[in-house]
Amino acid sequence: MFVREVKTVQNGKEYCYLHLVQNERVDGKVRQKLLLSLGRKDQVDGEWVDQVVGALKDYTKKTQVLESVEEIEPKEAKNWLY
């Protein structure tokens, strides 16, 4: 399951929409099933997305939902630039 950007052209203007999709096999071929349309990319409100994720967190068993980015503890990484 992932978010896919879908670009369309309407009246000569390009729009980008966000869709939550899931891959599934149909007749031996991979197809994407639309689960939820999130709306236009330029109009998606990050606070609204946080509310949706928060509302779904009680129904997950495999994923931990973080309350904030500050909860992420970075691990040591190599600096490949030098």
Secondary structure, 3 states (H helix, E strand, C coil): CEEEEEEEEECCEEEEEEEEEEEEEECCEEEEEEEEEEEEHHHCCHHHHHHHHHHHHHHCCCCCCCCCHHHCCCCCCCCCCC
